Amino acid sequence: MRVNSIKTIGVIKSIYKTREDAPSQGKEDISEIEIFDEYIDGLKDIEGFSHLHIFYLLHKSEGFSLSITTPWDTEKHGLFATRSPNRPTPFGYAIVELVERKNNILKVKGLDAIDCTPVIDIKPYIPDIDAKPFANVGWFSERKRSFTPRVYEYRIETEWKDGKEGVLKASQKHDIRIGCPPEFGGKPVYWSPEHLFLASVEVCIMTTFLDLLEKNNCKISSYKSEAVGKAQLVNGTFKFERIGVKPVVIIDDSNTTDKIKELLFKSKNECMVSNTLNIKVALKPEIRRR
């Protein structure tokens, strides 16, 4: 079936610069929608509406799966029963609050689209037509009531002190003295970005492993690991190409050796940090009996 080509009528200006920055649903942040000059007349009388439907292209969408797990549930659902941004035809949609109009600029609240997103249409939100208070929300109503969306935000602060030294801070945590490694003019006592990078992988694998132990009713006597990463010049830029993690686990029952090894490799595969990286994380576990 042939369809007319999609026309864009404007572009979104947002504080969210990447897909990772954007919330799973719109928050209270203000975005601007810049309407192209040839469509300005179409904005006549739009100020009278408090809310708008915004339709846009998910121009950073990459592929799709017909069966996915959403941030709101642990079970898989069909793509068309979710609001996943990865779709066969990458259209996005949001209901936003219209804060202000200035000529061809609409300031809106509650839009989760990223910066430079193309807008394809705008329609007024009309409660008598659009609101369906008795609508059935399917699996969403059947999810665990205590379940919170699996979108987690982490915040840290860095403050420069002197020379090549700073302090890493986070709420309810001890400050960490940070700086350049000796190779780049820092002092050996600093926790460098390179050491923190390795630590984030190593700690994530350990904590994922401890969680898996609990879920599988397994016990160990001790756990210790070492992470090694070599940074080298690649096309004129220093980077890590591989990280090796060597956990040593002490157990009481030798019959659990295979299970513990299985959970160690599973922890590497499920570790959020190692899954985020585009470099290889190699695990070489050692399991000993006490």
N, C-alpha and C positions, 0 to 999 in steps of 0.2 A: 504494500500500500504506500502510495506517495503522499507526503505531507509537505506543507509549505515550510520554508526555512524559518528558523527561530530568529526573531529580531530582539535585540537588547535595547532597552529604553533608558538605561542609566547604569551607574556603578556605585557600589557601597564603599564608604570610607569608614574603617573600623580600627579599634585599638588591637583587635585580634589579627596578628600578622600571619600566623600559621594555623593549620588544623589543630595542632596540639594546644594552641593558646585558647581556642574557642571552647566555651562550655557546651555540654550536651544539650542544654536548653537555654534560651535567652535569659540573661540576668538584667540587672538594673543599669548596666553601662549604656551610654549614649553612642549611637552610630549615626552617620549621615548618609543619605541616599541622594546622589547627584543625578538629576534627570537631564538627559541631553536636550539641547536647545530646541530641536525640532518637535519635542514632545511636551514642552512647557505648558502649552494651552490645555493639555489634558489634565493639569492639576487644578483647574478652576473649581472652586467650592470644596476642595479637599480638606480645608481647615476646619470645616464643621464636624468632622468625624474625629472621635477620640482615639480610635484604633483602626489599623489597616491590615489587610492581607498582603504580604510581600512574597512574590514568586521570583526565584533566582536560579542561576546555574551553579551547580557544585563543580566549579571548574578545576578543582584539585582532586576530584574523586578518581580513584584508581581501581578499576575492576569491581567485582561484586561476588557475593555468594548467596545462594538461595536459602541457605540455612545458617542462621547466625545466633550468637548470644549477645544480648543487649546489656548496657550498663545497669538496667533495672531488674535483671533477673539472672538466675544461674542456668536456666534451661534454654535450649535452642528453640528458635521459632522461625517460621517462614519469613523471608525477606519482606514480603508485602504485608505482613502482620506486625512490622516494626517501622521505626523511623530512622533506620540506618542511612547514613549519607552516601554509602556505596551502592549504587543502583544501576540497572541497565540503561535508563535514561536519567542522567544526573540532575534532576530538578530538586530544588530546595524550596521550603515554604515556612513562613512564620507569621504569627499574629503579633503585631507590635503596637505600642502606644505612640501616637503622634504627639511629640512634644512641641514642635514649632515648624513653621514653613517660612523660608526666606527665599523668595523668587523660585529658583529651580532646586533648592536644597531642602530636603525633609530631614529634620532631626527626630530620630525615633529611639525608643527604649525597648529593650527585650529582644534585639536581633542578634542571633548567634553566628551570622555569616562572617567570614574573614575578609580582610582588606582586599579591595580590587575585585570583589565578586560581581559579576554582571547581573543586572536586574532585568527580568523579562516581562513583569507585569505587576500592577498594583490595583487592588480593589478595596472598597470600604468595608469595614466590619460592621455588620448590622445584626445586633443581638436577636431580634425577632426571627430572623432568617437563619443565622449561623449557629446560634446556641441551641444545643439539644440536651437539656438537663437530664433526661431519662435514657440517654444513649448507653448501650452496653459496651464496656471497655475490654471485653474478652479476657485474655490471659493476664492482663495488667491488674485486674481486680482479684485474680486468684493467686498472685505472688504472695510470698510471706509478708505479713503486715509489718514485721520489724525490719524488713530488708531496706537498706538505703542504697541509693544509686552508686554503682561501682566506678565512680569518677573521683579520684582523690587528688587533692592539691597540696603541694609541699612548698613551704616558703623558708628561705634562708636569707641572711644579710651578711655582707662583708664590709669591713671598715678598715681603711688604710691607717696604719700607725706611724711607721717610719721606714725609710729605706725601701727594702723590698719585702716588708713584713706587714701583715694585716691580721684581723681577727674575724673568725667565722662565727656567726651567731644564729640562734633560732630560739623560738619561744620555748621556755621550760627546759632548756638544755644548757650544758656547760659550754663556755666559749672555747674555741680551738684556735691556737696560734698557727697562722698559715703564712705561706710565702713561697718564693721561688726555690727550687731545688738547688743544691750547690753547683750543678752543671750550668745553671743560668744566673749565677751570682748571688744565690741565697745562702742561708745557713742550714747545716744539717739538722738543727732542732725543729725547723719548720715542718709542718704538714703541708706538703706541696700539692698542687692540683693532680700531679701524676700519682702520688700516694693515695689521695682521696679517691681517685678514679679506680685504682685497683681495689681499694677498701670497699667501695660501693658494690663491686661485683662479688667480692669474697663474702661480705656480710649478707648480701641478698641470698646467695646460695645457702649459707648456713641457716638463716632464719626460715627460708623456704623448706629446708631439710627438717628443721625442728618441728615445723607445722605438719609436715607429712608424717613424721614419726608419731605425733599425737593422734592424727586421723587414722593411722594404721595400727594403733595400740602396740607400737614397738618401743623398746627402751635401749639406751646405750649407757656406757659408763663415762665416756668422755669424748669430746670432739675438739680437734685443733686443726687449723689449715694454714697453708702458706700460698700466697698469690705472687706470681712473677710475671712482669710484663716488660718487654724491651722496646723502647722508643727509638726509631731510626729514621733517617732521611728517606723520604719517598717522594720523588719528583720535586725536590727542593723544600719539602715540608716535613717536620718531625711528626710522627704519628705512631700509635700502637697498631700492630698488625695481628697480634695474638696475645692472649692472656692465658697463663697456665695456673690452675688452682689444684693444690694437692691436699685434700683433707685426710686426716688420720683419725679413724674412729675406733674406739675401744669398746668391745662388747663382752658380755658374760657368757652368752650362749652361742656357740659356733654354728648351731643350726639356723641362725638368723642371718648368716653372712650374705647369702644371695639376696635376701630381702632388703637388707641395709644397703647393699651395693645398688640394687634397683632404685631405691628411694633417693640415693645420692645423685644418680644420673637424671632421675626425674626432677629433682630440685634444680639442677642446672638448666634443664629444658623449660621449667616453669618460672624461673627467676625473672622478675620483671626487668631488672637492670640488664642482664645479659641478653635478654630478648630484644632490648632496645638498641643494642650495639650492632654495628655492621662489620664487626671483626669476630674472629673465631675465639671462643672460650673453650679451652681444653681441660677436661677434668680427669685427674689421675688419682683415684682414691686408694687408700690403704686401710684395710680392716684387720684389726688384731684382736685376739682374745686375751682377756685379762688373766 
